Amino acid sequence: MSGRNIGACAWAALCLAGCSLPPWQIGAPLNGHPSIPPYEARLTPREARETATRERAFGHQVLELGALGSLAQSERLAEAETARLCELLYARAESFRARGRAAPWSRDLERLARLDPAAGQRLVVERAAAAAAAGDAWKAIGARGEAQAAFDRAALLGGVARAWTAEPLPPPAAPPATLPSDLEGWVLAEPALSTRLLPLSAAFPAVLDDRPRALRWVEILLDEDPSSPDVLEVAALVFGRAGRFGGTDRMLMELTFHTPDRAAGLARGAAVWDRLGRPREACAQWIRAARWRDEAEDPNWGKAIACTRKDPGAGDWREIRAYVLQRARPEQRDALATALDAS
């Protein structure tokens, strides 16, 4: 089977899901959002101030930060509110730094500097380091424009001081052994929702079963850090469970783009389709993941063959097997054939 034919199988399988939609779903949005939101997205200044006050009293820093951010967009922040928003932004930036998320770390520091130029000047060395790290992160995924902009910002800030080193941060806390009694309050207690929700959902996947709550969480996660593969995987899963498969597809495309090892990103997306019970899309994604490296020994070929055996409409597993064996070295073919047949 030629590489072009295998690629065509993957593309056809991806297109089949979209072409088989009923007429009333043709043209549905591909970002996971409903076409008409059920509520006004932006709070009025009065609502935002009341929300910030209430959520601070509850200890929900995630929601307090969001409400203060809405006030900042409308340019209605009082002096004390500006100081509090800067405090939360810095805490969230430190959380991103602890998890190696350079782009949102730099973004939050720059947002803080715009709100409080004096504080931004005090943090100029840290801002330069964050911008340089963000440039490295963008460069690693081939995003040249974003990388150059980040490097330029680091240079404008004076460059990275060789003598400066970031204070070490404790590693992110492990999820609790059991689910907190106040789950909502617990996950909202840090400035970044991802700090607690991502490890918790990995340990206890059932926390995403409440669809409306999970969709609210995803909106916050994507606002915090839309470039995180972990966030994008959760968003893809939640959108898929809500039947928003266009959103799932979009999130998995973004996940692949933001993963330096694109084959690994594609395989991660295939696993999401498997979890959603969508074998056709999963097969297409496994084939794409294997084709990315196009190495006979890639275990993704075994996944592609296994799924096409179960769903013949997704592709001909015999042709895939023959293609892989043809690419293998002669001395490897017998062992590889045995491994593929056992997949």
N, C-alpha and C positions, 0 to 999 in steps of 0.2 A: 504493500500500500504506500503510495507516495506521500511525502510530507504535505503536499498541497491538498491531497484528498483527506488526510487526517484533519488538517486545519479546516477544511470545508465541512467535515462532519461536526466539528466543535461549533462552528458558526451556525450551521443549520439547526443544531440542537438548541442553541441559545435563541435563535430567531423563532423557533417553533412555539415556544411558550408565549411570546408576544403576539404572534400571528393567530394564535388560537383563542385570544381573548374575545369575549362577546362584544358586540358593537358598542354597548354603553360604557365599556371600559377602554375603548380605543382612545388614545390621547390622554390617558390618566397620567398624573405627574410622576416623574421618575425619581424624586428625591425623598419619598416616604411621607410627604406631607399631604393632607387632604387639599383638594383644590380650593375649597372655601373653609377656612378655619372656623371652629365653633365659637370663637370668642375674639375680641379685639386683642391683637398681639401686644401692643404697647400700652402700658399703664399710663393714666393721666398723672401729672405731678402730685396731685393730692393722694391718689391711690398708691403711688410708689412710696411716698413718705410714710403713709399709714402702714403699708406692707413692711417697709424696712424697720419701723419701730416695733411692730408686732413680732416679726421673725427674730429680731435681736433678743426680745424678751423670751422667746421660745428656745433660743440657742441654735437657731437654724442659720448658720453663717452663709451657706450656699444661697439661700433665698434672700437673705439680707443684702448680700453682695449684688445679686441680680436687680433688686429693687433700687439700690443706690446707683447702680449703673444706668438704670432707666432715667433716674433724675439727672444724672450727668449728661445723658443724651439730650435732654430738654433744657440743659443749662440752668437748672433750678437748685443746684446744691448749695446749702448753707455751709459756712466755714467748718462747723463741727462735722457735718456730713461728709465733706471733702476729706477731712482728716481720717474719718472712720473708713471711707472707701479705700483710701491709700493704704491704711493698715491691713485691710482684708486683701487687697491686691498684692501687697508684699508677702503676706502669709501664703497666698496661693502660688505666687511665683516661687517661693522657697519649696513648696510641695512639688512643683514641676521639676525644679532643679534636683530634688532628692530622687526623683524617678527617671532622671536623664532625659526629660522632655524639654530640649533647649528652645524650640520655637515658641511655645507658649510662655516659657520662663522669660524670654526676651520681650515678648509682646506685652506681658503684664507689667514689666518694669518700665517699658516705654509709655504705657498708658498712665502709670503712676507719675512719671516725669511730666507728662502734659498737664495733669491735674495739679501737681505741686512742683513747679520748676526748682525751688530751693532743695526739696528732697531729691529730685532727680539729679541735681548737681552733686549732692553728697554721695549718690550711688553711681557716679559716672564710671568708676572703674569696674564695678560689678555689671553695669549695663553693657560696657564694651566687651567684657568676657562672655556675657550671655549672647550678645549679637554675633560674636565670632563663633560660638558653639552652635548657634542657630544656622550660621552659614555652612558649617561643616555638615550639619544634619541635612540641610537642603541639598548640598552637593552630593551627599551619599545616595540620594534617590534620583539624581540627574535633573533637579529643578534649578537650572542655571540662573534664571532671572531672580528667583527668590534668594538664592545663595549669594549672588552678586550684591543685591540690595542689603543683605545682612552684613556682608563683609564691608561694604561702604559705610554702613552705619557704625560698625566697630571702629573703622578708621577715623570717622568724624568725631567720635568720642575720645579719640586719643590712642586707640589701639589697646591691646591687652598688655597690662603691666606685668613684666616677667616676675617681679617680686610678689605680686598678689596671688594668693591662693584662697579659694573659697573655704569657709569654715565647714568642717565635715558635718553632715547631717545624719541623724540616726536612720537606719533603714526603715522603710514603711512597715507599720505594724501588721502582723499577721491577722487574718480575719478571726473573729471569736469562734470558740469551739461550738457554740450553739447560736441560733439566731437571736438577736436582741429582742426583748419584749416590745420596745418602741422602735421598730425597724426604721420607719420614716425619719424619726428624730435622730437616730443614730447615724444614718448615712448622710444627713444634711448638716451634721455638727462641725464639719471642717469647711474651709472656704472653697475647696475643690471637691465636687461630688465624686470624681474619679478616685480620690484618695482611698475612700472606703468602699464605694460600690463595686469597683472592678474586682478587687480580691474577694469580696463577699459573694458576688455573682459567680465567680469561678469555683468557689467552695460550695455554694448553695445555689445551683441554677434555678431552683424553684422561686427565688425572689423575683424573677422576671415574669412569673406566671400571671400576675395581676396586670392585664394588658394596659388599661388606662394609666396606671401608675408608672409602668415601665416606659410608656411613650413619653410621659412627662420627664422622666429621668433622662431619656435619650436626648430630648431637646436641650437639656442643660449640659449634658456631656458634649454634644456637638458644638455648643457655644463655647465651652471651656477650651476644648482642644480638638478641632476637626481634623487634625493630621495624625492622631494617634491610632495605630492599627488595632489596639485593644478596644478603644472606643468604637471604631468603625465596625469591628466584629460584633460587638454587643448591639449596635444600632441595626446592623443587617439582620441579626436574629430577631430582634423585637419587631422590626417592620415586617419581616416574613411571617411571624406569628399573627400579626394583625392583618395579614392578607395583602400587604402593600409590597408586592414582589418587585415592582419597579424600583422602589426605595431600596430593597435588599440588593438588587443588581447594582444600583448606583453606589451604595456603600462598599460593596465588594470591589468595584472598580477602583474606588478611592483607596481602599485597603491595599490593593496590589500596587498602586502608584506610590503609596507612602511606605512600602516595604522595600528596603534595599535589595533583598534577594527576591526578585519578582516571581520566580518559580515557587518559592515558599509562600508568598502572598496568594498566588493562585490556588495552591493546595489548601491553604487555610480557608479560602472561600468555598472550595469544593466541600470541605468538611461542614461548613455552615449549611450549604444546600442539603447535605445528607441529614443533618439534624432537623431540618425543616420538612423532611420527607419529600424532597423534590429530586428524584433520581435522574431525571433527564438533564436538568441544569447541573447537577453534581457530576454526571459523566462528562459533559462538555467541558467543565472546569478541570477535571482530572486530566483530560486529554491535553488541554491547553497548558497545564502545569508541566506535564511530561514533555510536550513539544518545546517548551521554553528552553530547557537545557538540551533536549534532543540527544540524550545519552542513553545507550542501551541498558546500562545498569541502574538507571533512575528508578527507585521503587514506585514512583507515581505511575509508571506504565502498568504495574501490577494492579493498582487501584483502578485505572482506566479499563483494563481487561475485565476485572471482577464486576464492575458496574455495568459494562455493556453485555456481559453474560446474563445479568439479571434483567436488563432492559434492552433487548435487541434493537429497538427503534432508535436507541441513542448512538448506535454504531455497530460495526461488525468486528467482534472481538478477534476473529480469526485473522482478519486483515491487519489489525493492530499488532497481533502477536507476530505475524510474518514480517511486518515492517521492523519491529524491534530486533528480531533475530537476524534480519538482513544487515542491520547496523552493527551488530556485535562482532567481535573478533572470532574467527573460526574456533579457536580453542575454548571459547566461553559459551558457545551456543548450546551445548548439551545441558550444562548446569543452569543456564539462564532459562532454557525451555522448561526444565523441571520446576524452577521457581515460579515462572509465569503460570504454568498449569496448576500450581498449588494455590494461586492467589484467589 
